[in-house]
Amino acid sequence: MSTSVNHLDERTRDSAELLEEIMPSAITLAMMLRHRKMAAWLRTEFDGYQDVAAAPPYRRQLHGHIVAKSPQYGWIPAPVDDQQKEEFGYMDLLEGVKALEKTCVSCKKGNGNRVLLEKDEMAVLQKQINLTAELAINLSREVYCRLLRTVRAAIYLWTQELMAEGIAGEHNHYSPDERAKVAHLDDPEKFWRRAMDEVDSLPIPDVRVTGFFERVFGRAG
């Protein structure tokens, strides 16, 4: 199997490319370079996190709006005060990139995704606000997009530094000398922390919205 750092770099900047489709190539490249930490992080991002404590900060305590299900009006803002918003209005996103991207792609800009509160949390909040209605957190599309763009930006920053070290072109394997030259770049936390800070200034596209025909007939290719 061959891979190209240059091509991977280009794909991170191409809005037509889904992150789900980019990540297997990134994992292959990491394995070829013996970047075990990077490969492990990429796999976990792809598959999802089992333990919230292991999830990076860009996946944790993401702000949403608490809504209640009215039998008459559907989902409406819940009558919560600032303290309740602070206590119940945040959630962690642990799903893999594919599931998150599917949610984001199917969401129109300006919309979001509704996630029911955990059963115990819902019962506590229902009692506090004297409601029996179902309660959920509505996370905006932007929350999902920013998470996905952060992961994508981390891959972009990694490829940029690999190319700066002379690792470029199509390869079926890398020599021990080439791997040794970039061994110090096997540091996913360095890249995702930079991505968190710099994502808005990097050439990383927003997650595209699925068009009508794609929703009906599926994606071609």
C-alpha positions in Angstrom: 0.0 0.0 0.0 1.4 3.4 -0.9 0.5 6.8 0.5 1.4 10.4 -0.2 1.9 13.1 2.4 1.3 15.7 -0.2 -2.0 14.2 -1.3 -3.2 13.8 2.3 -2.4 17.4 2.9 -4.4 18.4 -0.2 -7.3 16.3 0.9 -7.5 18.0 4.3 -8.1 21.3 2.5 -10.6 19.9 0.0 -14.2 20.6 1.0 -15.4 17.7 -1.2 -13.5 15.2 0.9 -15.2 13.9 4.1 -13.0 13.4 7.1 -14.3 9.8 7.3 -12.7 9.2 3.9 -9.4 10.9 4.8 -8.7 9.2 8.1 -7.9 5.7 6.8 -5.1 7.2 4.6 -3.8 9.2 7.6 -3.8 6.0 9.7 -1.9 4.2 7.0 0.7 7.0 6.8 1.1 7.0 10.6 1.7 3.3 10.6 4.2 3.5 7.8 6.1 6.1 9.7 5.9 4.1 12.9 4.0 7.0 14.5 2.2 4.7 16.9 0.8 7.5 19.1 -0.6 9.3 16.1 -2.1 6.1 14.6 -3.7 5.3 18.0 -5.2 8.8 18.3 -6.5 8.6 14.7 -8.1 5.2 15.2 -9.8 6.4 18.4 -11.1 9.5 16.7 -12.4 7.3 13.9 -14.0 4.7 16.2 -15.0 6.9 19.1 -14.1 7.1 22.7 -15.3 4.6 25.3 -14.2 6.6 28.3 -15.1 10.3 28.7 -11.9 10.8 30.7 -9.8 9.8 27.7 -11.6 12.2 25.3 -9.7 15.4 24.4 -11.1 18.7 25.5 -12.5 19.6 22.1 -15.0 16.7 22.6 -16.0 17.5 26.2 -18.4 19.9 27.9 -19.8 21.3 24.6 -22.4 23.9 25.1 -26.0 23.4 24.0 -29.5 24.7 24.7 -31.9 22.8 26.9 -35.3 22.1 25.2 -38.5 20.5 26.4 -41.0 18.5 24.3 -44.4 20.1 24.3 -47.3 18.0 23.2 -48.8 21.1 21.6 -45.8 22.9 20.1 -43.1 20.3 19.8 -39.6 21.1 21.1 -39.4 24.5 22.8 -36.8 26.2 25.1 -37.1 24.7 28.6 -37.8 27.1 31.5 -34.4 26.8 33.1 -32.4 29.4 35.0 -28.7 30.3 34.5 -27.6 27.8 37.2 -29.5 25.0 35.5 -28.1 25.9 32.1 -24.6 25.7 33.6 -25.3 22.4 35.3 -27.2 20.6 32.5 -26.5 22.5 29.3 -23.3 20.9 28.4 -22.5 17.4 27.0 -19.6 15.3 25.7 -19.5 13.9 22.2 -17.7 10.6 22.2 -19.0 9.1 18.9 -16.6 8.3 16.1 -15.9 10.7 13.3 -18.2 8.9 10.9 -21.3 9.3 13.1 -20.5 12.9 14.0 -19.9 13.8 10.3 -23.1 12.1 9.3 -25.0 14.3 11.8 -23.2 17.4 10.6 -23.7 16.7 6.9 -27.4 16.0 7.3 -27.9 19.2 9.3 -28.8 22.4 7.5 -26.7 25.5 8.5 -28.3 27.2 11.4 -29.9 24.0 12.7 -28.6 21.5 15.2 -29.0 18.0 16.7 -31.1 17.1 19.6 -29.8 14.7 22.2 -32.0 13.5 25.1 -30.6 14.1 28.6 -29.4 11.0 30.4 -32.3 9.4 32.3 -31.0 10.3 35.8 -30.2 13.9 34.8 -33.5 14.3 33.1 -35.4 13.2 36.3 -33.4 15.6 38.4 -34.1 18.6 36.1 -37.7 17.7 35.6 -38.2 17.8 39.3 -36.4 21.1 39.6 -38.5 22.8 36.9 -41.7 20.9 37.7 -42.1 19.4 34.3 -42.8 15.8 33.2 -41.9 16.5 29.5 -38.9 15.0 27.9 -35.8 17.1 28.1 -32.9 17.3 25.6 -29.9 19.3 24.7 -29.9 20.9 21.3 -26.3 21.1 20.0 -25.8 23.5 17.1 -24.3 22.3 13.8 -21.4 24.6 14.5 -20.5 22.6 17.6 -20.2 19.4 15.5 -18.4 21.2 12.6 -15.8 22.7 14.9 -15.0 19.4 16.5 -14.6 17.8 13.0 -12.6 20.7 11.7 -10.3 20.5 14.8 -9.4 16.8 14.0 -9.0 17.7 10.3 -6.7 20.6 11.2 -4.6 18.4 13.4 -4.0 16.1 10.5 -3.2 19.1 8.3 -0.7 20.5 10.7 1.0 17.0 11.0 1.3 16.7 7.2 2.7 20.3 7.0 5.5 19.4 9.5 6.2 16.1 7.8 6.7 17.9 4.5 8.9 20.5 6.1 11.1 17.6 7.2 11.3 16.4 3.6 8.8 13.6 3.8 6.9 14.1 0.5 5.9 12.2 -2.6 4.3 8.7 -3.1 5.8 6.0 -0.9 5.3 2.3 -0.4 7.6 2.4 2.6 9.9 4.7 4.5 13.5 4.0 5.3 14.8 3.9 8.9 16.5 7.2 8.3 13.3 8.8 7.1 11.3 7.5 10.0 14.0 8.6 12.5 14.0 12.1 11.0 10.3 12.6 11.8 10.1 10.5 15.0 9.6 13.6 17.1 6.4 14.4 15.2 4.7 11.4 16.7 2.8 13.6 19.1 -0.9 13.9 18.4 -1.6 16.1 21.4 0.8 18.7 20.1 -1.2 18.9 16.9 -4.7 18.8 18.2 -3.9 21.4 20.8 -2.5 23.6 18.0 -5.6 22.9 16.0 -7.8 24.0 18.8 -6.1 27.3 18.9 -5.5 27.9 15.2 -8.4 26.2 13.4 -10.1 29.5 12.4 -6.9 30.7 10.7 -6.1 27.5 8.9 -7.3 26.5 5.4 -9.6 23.9 6.7 -13.1 23.8 5.1 -16.4 23.7 6.9 -18.3 20.5 6.7 -20.5 20.6 3.7 -24.2 20.3 3.7 -25.9 17.4 1.9 -27.9 18.6 -1.1 -31.4 17.5 -1.9 -30.5 14.9 -4.6 -27.7 13.5 -2.4 -30.1 13.0 0.5 -32.6 11.3 -1.9 -30.2 9.2 -4.0 -27.0 9.0 -2.0 -23.5 10.2 -2.8 -22.1 9.3 -6.2 -18.8 7.6 -6.4 
